Structure formats: structure tokens, C-alpha cells
Amino acid sequence: MFVMTLLFRYLLFSYLTLMTIYTSNVYAQQKYTIYLDADFSGATASSLAIQQGITTALAEVDNQIQGIEFGVILKDHRANSLRSRRNLEAFLADEQALMVFSGLHSPPLLANKSFINDNDILLLDPWAAAGPITRSGSDKNWIFRLSIDDSNAGLFISRKAIEQGFSKPYLLLEDTGWGRSNEKTMTEALNESSIKPKGLSWFNWGVGMNHAKVLLRDIKASGADVIFFVGNSAEGVTFAKAMVDLPQSIRLPIRSHWGITGGDFTDNVPASQRENIDLQFIQTNFSFINDNLSALAKNVLALAVKSNSNIKHPADIKAQTGFIHAYDLTKIVITAIKQVKLTGDRNQDKSLVHHALEHLVQPVPGLLKRYQRPFSPYNKKQLNAHEALTIEDYAMGKYTLKDEIVLLNSLGDNH
């Protein structure tokens, strides 16, 4: 009897242990996380906007797909490629991590592109614009972008400047992979119109005010009539303030990439100073600062207010393109996930979602547009396969006196 009791207890203990393990495994499979690897230190506005876009799209499905809860984990790479690599390694070690969203900066993605593709990291890019990011050296490509593509951005900025009557541009570019990719595409775009840049100057992150003034004086002396600027918010602030400090006769119009909108530019260059310079920058063709919002846009904005305590009005979304792109990209990802049957095996599910992204059946209504199969299978003959947007989705924008970004074509005014 004693032996039977021991046997019964042993069997009961074994059963409970197995049930605990089984329950734990099931519980572990009931949650997937999305890593957001971005710069929350120097480009805070863009990173927060991307986070808000992701969480608003997830809120539409109550943060659950196929009964599995989805959450977001924030990783701050501080614009450092090595730190971004460590965040990607942490992602690989996390059995609940299904995909990674990137942030504003292109250099971390360019530096880690091979690592991402070699390790099958499902990476979604809602901002970083450098052309090579989505162009893999092989047919294996795990990076999908819904953002401006610098293969087209230089052409768009050049065309708009030429339309406005400028013919002597000077390229003022940050000395990174992002800046160098723009030097190539801007030069090619200008060549199509038989225009040669008046000059080219490179600057590093953290450029000083005195050096900025020297560069701007040299650019004016070159005979240029407009500056094509590629840089982020911190350096944009320096050059804008330097331009304001120069005599009126030396100031040149600036046609900028959108990196300046990803940080605290308007806090450091207030409207009273911006009134003294002619500054426009590339955007994509949607803004919440619009009197004719669609029903979808109104619903998204209402949900953003409900889901994010620091959003009360559209102007509270400081870097709107980050929100817009992240929202649309997350909607596409949700549609792709719904197209497959998740297994709970992270690696298998990554592959299923990757395949679904390239073969979407259902159209996806977004803020920018209605996406009809935005991605397709990638190969070296289909270099745009992982680009959801085209040059037709771009616009030029500017800051208002209220620090809001408006699209110029919505104003019917380019000056």
C-alpha cells in the first residue's frame, strides 16, 4: 500500500510537472513582441512617433492576432551602429520576438544589413531612407520599407527645386552612408536636366556654429542659388541658426531632406527665426494637418488620442511621417499575419510572415494610400520589390508659424 501511495504521488507529481511545462510553453507562445530599434536619445520625436504609429495600429485589433498578444519593446541605439547590432542580437536571443522596426537613421541599417539578412531578422523600416537598405546583394532579403527611398528622393527634391526656378544648387551633405547615397542620386537627377552642382561640402555629426557659417559663406561665394541639404535635426538646427545669423544678402534658400523633422528642430529654431529663411523639405503625401481628412484618417487620429496619453491634437505628433509610415506598415504586417496560420514557433512564423508580405492577397487601406500588394518577391532584377512607396507618394513641406508641417501642394503654393 505504501509503495502504491508513493507511485501515485510520483505519477501525480510527474503529471503536474508536465502540465506546468506545457502550460508555460503555451503561455510563452501566446505573446509576440515587436522590437523598435531606434534613436530615443538624439532623434526622440521620430522614434516616439514610430512607436505611436505601431501601437495605434495594434490597438485597432486590440493588440491580438489569432489569439496571440502583440506588444512593443523599445531599444535605444542612440544612432550607434554597434549598439544597434547588440539590440539585433538581443532580438535573436528572445524567443518571443517576431520582428524589428527601425528608426530614422540609415547608418545602423547599412552597417548591419548583412547581419539582418544572414540571420533572417524580419525588419520593417518606416523612416530610414538610404537607397541600399532594401537592396540586398543576394536574392535573400528580409528588410521591407514603407518610407521615402533615396533612389528617388534626390530626383524629387531636384525636380521641385528646378520647377521653382533654381538652376545652381550646392550640395551640403552629412558624411555618412545616407549622405553619400544622396550625393549620387542628386547628382544623377541634376544631370538629367543638364545641371551641374556648383559644389559639394561634407559635414560631420556635431558640426559647430563657426564651421557652419564658414561653409555657408563659401557656398554663397560659389554662385549657388539654392542649397540641397541632407542631415538630421541637430545639424539642421546648427545650419539654420548659422543662416539666420548671416547678413540677408548671404542667405540662400534651403531644400532639405526630411532628417531635420525627426528631432527638436522647431524647439531650437523658433518661428521668429524660421521666418528669415526659405526652408522646404521632402515629405510623403499625407498630413493630419488637413481640413479634408478621410473617415479613416479621422478614426486613426481618434484612436491615437485614446491610445497615447501625450496626444491630444494632431500637432502633438511631433514627427508625423514616423507615425504615418509606422501605422501603415503595421497595418500591412497585421494583414500579412492574418493571411497565415501562426504556429507559435518564432522562426517558422517569421518565415510565414515574410512570405505573406511578398504575396499579400487583400488590399490594405492606409493613411497614405490603399496598398495593393505593396511588396513582391525580391531578386537582383527586382530592386524595388521591398519598397511600398514610389516617387508619386512624395511631396514638399514646410513648417508653419505654429510649428506644424504642412504639405505645399495642399496650399497651392511653392514659395
C-alpha positions as CSV (number, residue, x, y, z in Angstrom):
1,M,0.0,0.0,0.0
2,F,2.8,2.3,0.9
3,V,4.5,1.6,-2.4
4,M,1.3,2.2,-4.3
5,T,0.9,5.6,-2.5
6,L,4.4,6.6,-3.4
7,L,3.8,5.5,-7.0
8,F,0.6,7.5,-7.1
9,R,2.3,10.6,-5.7
10,Y,5.2,10.2,-8.2
11,L,2.7,9.9,-11.1
12,L,0.7,12.9,-9.9
13,F,3.9,14.9,-9.4
14,S,5.1,14.0,-12.9
15,Y,1.7,14.9,-14.4
16,L,1.6,18.2,-12.7
17,T,5.1,19.0,-13.7
18,L,4.4,18.1,-17.3
19,M,1.2,20.2,-17.2
20,T,3.2,23.1,-15.8
21,I,5.8,22.9,-18.5
22,Y,3.0,22.5,-21.2
23,T,1.1,25.5,-19.7
24,S,4.3,27.6,-19.6
25,N,5.1,26.8,-23.2
26,V,1.6,27.6,-24.3
27,Y,1.7,30.8,-22.3
28,A,5.1,31.7,-23.9
29,Q,3.6,31.1,-27.3
30,Q,0.6,33.4,-26.6
31,K,2.8,36.6,-26.8
32,Y,4.9,38.0,-29.5
33,T,7.0,41.2,-29.2
34,I,7.9,43.8,-31.8
35,Y,11.3,45.4,-31.2
36,L,11.7,49.1,-32.0
37,D,15.4,49.7,-32.5
38,A,15.7,53.5,-32.9
39,D,17.4,56.6,-31.6
40,F,15.4,57.6,-28.5
41,S,18.2,60.0,-27.4
42,G,19.1,62.3,-30.3
43,A,16.1,61.8,-32.6
44,T,13.4,61.3,-30.0
45,A,10.5,62.8,-31.8
46,S,10.8,60.4,-34.8
47,S,11.2,57.4,-32.5
48,L,8.2,58.3,-30.4
49,A,6.1,58.9,-33.5
50,I,7.0,55.5,-34.9
51,Q,6.1,53.9,-31.5
52,Q,2.8,55.7,-31.5
53,G,2.0,54.6,-35.1
54,I,2.7,50.9,-34.3
55,T,0.7,50.9,-31.1
56,T,-2.2,52.7,-32.7
57,A,-2.4,50.1,-35.5
58,L,-2.2,47.3,-32.9
59,A,-4.9,49.0,-30.9
60,E,-7.3,48.5,-33.8
61,V,-7.0,44.7,-33.3
62,D,-7.0,45.0,-29.5
63,N,-3.3,44.1,-29.6
64,Q,-4.1,40.5,-30.5
65,I,-3.9,38.5,-33.7
66,Q,-5.1,34.9,-33.8
67,G,-5.4,34.9,-30.0
68,I,-1.7,35.9,-29.6
69,E,-0.9,39.1,-27.8
70,F,1.5,41.6,-29.5
71,G,3.5,44.1,-27.6
72,V,6.3,46.6,-28.3
73,I,9.8,46.6,-26.8
74,L,11.8,49.8,-27.1
75,K,15.6,49.6,-27.8
76,D,17.6,52.8,-27.9
77,H,20.6,52.5,-30.2
78,R,21.5,56.3,-29.8
79,A,22.5,56.5,-33.5
80,N,25.3,54.0,-32.9
81,S,25.6,51.1,-35.3
82,L,27.4,48.8,-32.8
83,R,24.7,49.4,-30.2
84,S,22.0,48.6,-32.9
85,R,23.9,45.4,-33.6
86,R,23.7,44.4,-29.9
87,N,19.9,45.1,-30.0
88,L,19.6,42.9,-33.0
89,E,21.5,40.2,-31.2
90,A,19.1,40.6,-28.2
91,F,16.2,40.2,-30.6
92,L,17.7,36.9,-31.9
93,A,18.0,35.6,-28.3
94,D,14.4,36.5,-27.5
95,E,12.1,33.6,-28.4
96,Q,9.1,35.8,-28.2
97,A,10.5,38.5,-30.6
98,L,8.9,38.2,-34.1
99,M,10.1,41.4,-35.9
100,V,12.0,44.6,-35.6
101,F,11.0,48.1,-36.6
102,S,13.8,50.5,-37.3
103,G,14.1,54.3,-36.8
104,L,15.2,57.4,-38.5
105,H,18.9,56.7,-39.0
106,S,20.2,54.9,-42.1
107,P,23.8,54.1,-40.9
108,P,22.8,51.4,-38.4
109,L,20.8,49.6,-41.1
110,L,23.5,50.0,-43.7
111,A,26.2,48.7,-41.3
112,N,24.1,45.7,-40.1
113,K,22.3,44.9,-43.4
114,S,24.2,41.6,-44.0
115,F,23.7,40.6,-40.4
116,I,20.0,41.2,-40.7
117,N,19.6,39.2,-43.9
118,D,22.0,36.4,-42.8
119,N,20.1,35.8,-39.6
120,D,16.6,36.1,-41.1
121,I,15.6,39.1,-39.0
122,L,12.2,40.3,-40.2
123,L,12.9,44.1,-40.3
124,L,10.4,46.8,-41.1
125,D,11.7,50.3,-42.0
126,P,9.2,53.2,-41.6
127,W,11.7,56.0,-41.9
128,A,15.4,55.4,-42.8
129,A,15.8,56.4,-46.4
130,A,19.2,55.3,-47.8
131,G,18.7,53.5,-51.1
132,P,20.9,50.4,-50.4
133,I,18.9,49.4,-47.3
134,T,16.3,47.3,-49.2
135,R,18.7,46.3,-52.0
136,S,20.3,43.0,-50.9
137,G,23.4,41.7,-52.6
138,S,21.7,38.3,-53.0
139,D,18.1,37.1,-53.5
140,K,17.8,36.8,-49.7
141,N,16.2,40.0,-48.4
142,W,14.5,40.4,-45.0
143,I,14.2,44.2,-45.0
144,F,10.9,45.9,-46.0
145,R,10.5,49.6,-46.3
146,L,7.5,52.0,-46.3
147,S,9.2,55.3,-46.5
148,I,11.0,57.6,-48.8
149,D,13.6,55.8,-50.9
150,D,16.7,57.9,-51.6
151,S,16.9,56.3,-55.0
152,N,14.0,58.7,-55.7
153,A,14.4,61.4,-53.1
154,G,17.2,63.2,-54.8
155,L,15.3,63.2,-58.1
156,F,12.2,64.6,-56.4
157,I,14.0,67.4,-54.5
158,S,15.9,68.3,-57.6
159,R,12.7,68.4,-59.8
160,K,10.8,70.6,-57.3
161,A,13.7,73.0,-57.0
162,I,14.1,73.3,-60.8
163,E,10.3,73.8,-61.0
164,Q,10.7,76.8,-58.6
165,G,13.3,78.3,-60.9
166,F,16.6,77.3,-59.2
167,S,19.4,76.2,-61.5
168,K,22.6,76.5,-59.4
169,P,22.3,74.1,-56.5
170,Y,25.0,73.4,-54.0
171,L,25.1,70.0,-52.1
172,L,25.6,70.2,-48.4
173,L,25.5,66.7,-47.1
174,E,26.3,64.8,-43.9
175,D,29.4,62.5,-44.2
176,T,27.6,59.1,-43.8
177,G,26.3,56.4,-46.0
178,W,23.0,58.3,-46.1
179,G,24.7,61.5,-47.3
180,R,26.8,59.6,-49.8
181,S,23.8,57.8,-51.3
182,N,22.1,61.2,-51.8
183,E,25.2,62.7,-53.4
184,K,24.9,60.0,-56.1
185,T,21.2,60.3,-56.7
186,M,21.0,64.1,-56.6
187,T,23.9,64.5,-59.0
188,E,22.3,62.0,-61.4
189,A,19.0,63.7,-61.1
190,L,20.5,67.1,-61.9
191,N,22.5,65.7,-64.8
192,E,19.1,64.7,-66.4
193,S,18.3,68.4,-66.5
194,S,21.9,69.3,-67.7
195,I,22.6,70.9,-64.4
196,K,25.9,70.5,-62.6
197,P,26.1,71.3,-58.9
198,K,28.0,74.5,-58.0
199,G,29.8,72.5,-55.4
200,L,29.7,69.8,-52.7
201,S,30.6,70.0,-49.0
202,W,30.5,67.3,-46.3
203,F,29.9,67.8,-42.6
204,N,30.1,65.5,-39.6
205,W,27.6,65.0,-36.8
206,G,28.1,67.7,-34.2
207,V,29.3,70.3,-36.6
208,G,30.0,73.6,-34.9
209,M,28.4,77.0,-35.5
210,N,31.5,78.7,-36.7
211,H,32.3,76.0,-39.2
212,A,28.7,76.1,-40.4
213,K,29.0,79.9,-41.1
214,V,32.2,79.4,-43.0
215,L,30.6,76.7,-45.2
216,L,27.5,78.9,-45.8
217,R,29.7,81.9,-46.8
218,D,31.7,79.6,-49.2
219,I,28.5,78.3,-50.7
220,K,27.2,81.8,-51.4
221,A,30.6,82.7,-52.9
222,S,30.3,79.7,-55.3
223,G,27.5,81.4,-57.1
224,A,24.9,78.9,-55.9
225,D,21.2,79.9,-55.8
226,V,19.9,77.1,-53.5
227,I,21.3,74.6,-51.0
228,F,20.3,70.9,-51.1
229,F,20.7,69.8,-47.5
230,V,20.9,66.3,-46.2
231,G,21.2,66.0,-42.4
232,N,19.4,65.4,-39.2
233,S,17.7,67.7,-36.8
234,A,20.8,68.6,-34.6
235,E,22.9,69.6,-37.6
236,G,19.9,71.2,-39.3
237,V,19.5,73.4,-36.2
238,T,23.1,74.5,-36.5
239,F,23.0,75.4,-40.1
240,A,19.6,77.1,-39.8
241,K,20.8,79.3,-37.0
242,A,24.0,80.0,-38.8
243,M,22.0,81.1,-41.8
244,V,19.8,83.4,-39.7
245,D,22.9,85.0,-38.2
246,L,24.4,85.8,-41.6
247,P,23.5,89.1,-43.4
248,Q,20.4,88.9,-45.5
249,S,22.4,89.2,-48.7
250,I,24.2,86.0,-48.0
251,R,21.2,83.8,-47.1
252,L,20.2,81.1,-49.6
253,P,17.1,79.0,-49.9
254,I,17.4,75.5,-48.5
255,R,15.7,72.4,-49.9
256,S,16.2,69.7,-47.4
257,H,15.8,66.0,-46.9
258,W,13.4,65.3,-44.0
259,G,16.0,64.3,-41.4
260,I,15.6,67.8,-39.8
261,T,12.0,66.9,-38.9
262,G,12.9,63.9,-36.7
263,G,14.1,65.8,-33.7
264,D,13.6,69.0,-31.8
265,F,14.2,71.4,-34.8
266,T,11.3,73.7,-34.1
267,D,12.1,73.9,-30.4
268,N,15.6,75.2,-31.3
269,V,14.8,77.2,-34.4
270,P,11.5,79.0,-33.4
271,A,9.1,80.5,-36.0
272,S,10.6,84.0,-35.4
273,Q,13.9,82.8,-36.7
274,R,12.5,80.5,-39.4
275,E,10.6,83.5,-40.9
276,N,14.1,84.8,-42.0
277,I,15.0,81.7,-44.1
278,D,13.4,79.9,-47.1
279,L,13.3,76.3,-45.9
280,Q,11.4,73.4,-47.5
281,F,11.8,69.7,-47.1
282,I,10.6,66.4,-48.6
283,Q,7.7,64.6,-47.1
284,T,5.3,61.9,-48.1
285,N,1.9,62.9,-49.3
286,F,-0.3,62.8,-46.2
287,S,-0.7,65.1,-43.2
288,F,-3.1,65.2,-40.3
289,I,-2.9,69.0,-40.6
290,N,-5.5,69.0,-43.3
291,D,-9.1,70.2,-43.3
292,N,-10.3,67.3,-45.6
293,L,-9.3,64.2,-43.6
294,S,-10.9,61.0,-44.7
295,A,-13.1,59.0,-42.4
296,L,-10.2,56.5,-42.0
297,A,-7.8,59.3,-41.0
298,K,-10.3,60.8,-38.5
299,N,-10.7,57.3,-36.9
300,V,-7.0,56.8,-36.7
301,L,-6.4,60.1,-35.1
302,A,-9.2,59.5,-32.6
303,L,-7.7,56.1,-31.7
304,A,-4.2,57.7,-31.4
305,V,-5.6,60.2,-28.9
306,K,-7.3,57.3,-27.0
307,S,-4.2,55.0,-27.1
308,N,-1.5,57.6,-26.4
309,S,-1.9,59.9,-23.3
310,N,0.5,62.5,-24.8
311,I,-1.5,63.0,-28.0
312,K,-4.5,65.4,-27.7
313,H,-4.3,67.1,-31.1
314,P,-2.6,66.4,-34.5
315,A,0.2,68.9,-33.6
316,D,1.1,66.7,-30.6
317,I,2.5,64.1,-33.1
318,K,5.8,65.8,-33.5
319,A,7.2,63.8,-36.4
320,Q,4.1,62.9,-38.3
321,T,5.7,60.9,-41.1
322,G,7.1,58.5,-38.5
323,F,3.6,57.9,-37.1
324,I,2.0,57.7,-40.6
325,H,4.5,55.3,-42.0
326,A,4.7,53.1,-38.9
327,Y,0.9,52.9,-38.8
328,D,0.5,51.9,-42.5
329,L,3.4,49.5,-42.2
330,T,1.9,47.8,-39.1
331,K,-1.4,47.6,-40.9
332,I,0.3,45.8,-43.7
333,V,2.1,43.4,-41.3
334,I,-1.2,42.7,-39.5
335,T,-2.8,41.8,-42.8
336,A,0.1,39.5,-43.7
337,I,-0.2,37.8,-40.3
338,K,-3.9,37.2,-40.8
339,Q,-3.1,35.6,-44.2
340,V,-1.2,32.8,-42.5
341,K,-1.7,30.5,-39.5
342,L,0.7,31.3,-36.7
343,T,2.3,28.2,-35.2
344,G,3.9,29.6,-32.1
345,D,7.3,28.7,-33.4
346,R,9.1,32.0,-33.8
347,N,11.4,31.0,-36.7
348,Q,8.6,29.3,-38.6
349,D,6.3,32.3,-38.1
350,K,8.9,34.8,-39.2
351,S,9.2,32.9,-42.5
352,L,5.4,32.7,-42.9
353,V,5.0,36.4,-42.4
354,H,7.9,37.2,-44.7
355,H,6.3,35.1,-47.4
356,A,2.9,36.7,-46.8
357,L,4.4,40.2,-47.0
358,E,5.6,39.4,-50.5
359,H,2.3,37.8,-51.5
360,L,-0.4,39.9,-49.9
361,V,-3.9,38.9,-51.2
362,Q,-6.0,41.6,-49.5
363,P,-5.6,45.3,-50.2
364,V,-4.7,47.4,-47.1
365,P,-6.3,50.8,-46.6
366,G,-3.7,53.1,-45.1
367,L,-3.3,56.8,-44.4
368,L,-1.0,57.5,-47.4
369,K,-2.9,55.3,-49.8
370,R,-4.6,52.0,-50.4
371,Y,-1.9,49.4,-50.7
372,Q,-2.4,46.7,-53.4
373,R,0.4,44.2,-52.9
374,P,2.9,46.7,-51.7
375,F,5.8,44.2,-51.7
376,S,6.8,41.3,-54.0
377,P,9.5,38.6,-54.0
378,Y,12.9,40.2,-54.1
379,N,15.7,39.4,-56.6
380,K,18.5,41.5,-58.0
381,K,16.5,42.2,-61.1
382,Q,13.6,43.5,-59.0
383,L,15.3,46.1,-56.8
384,N,12.1,47.9,-55.8
385,A,10.4,44.7,-54.6
386,H,10.6,45.7,-50.9
387,E,9.6,49.3,-51.4
388,A,5.9,50.1,-50.6
389,L,6.1,53.7,-51.8
390,T,7.0,55.4,-55.1
391,I,8.0,58.9,-56.1
392,E,4.3,59.6,-56.7
393,D,3.8,59.4,-53.0
394,Y,6.2,62.3,-52.2
395,A,5.5,66.0,-51.5
396,M,7.4,69.0,-50.3
397,G,6.5,70.5,-47.0
398,K,7.4,73.4,-44.7
399,Y,6.8,74.5,-41.1
400,T,4.0,76.8,-40.2
401,L,4.2,79.6,-37.5
402,K,2.6,77.0,-35.2
403,D,5.4,74.6,-35.7
404,E,3.2,72.3,-37.7
405,I,4.2,70.7,-41.0
406,V,2.0,71.4,-44.0
407,L,2.3,70.0,-47.5
408,L,2.9,72.7,-50.1
409,N,0.7,71.1,-52.7
410,S,-2.1,71.3,-50.2
411,L,-1.5,75.0,-50.0
412,G,-1.4,75.6,-53.8
413,D,1.9,77.4,-53.1
414,N,5.5,76.5,-53.6
415,H,7.1,79.7,-52.3
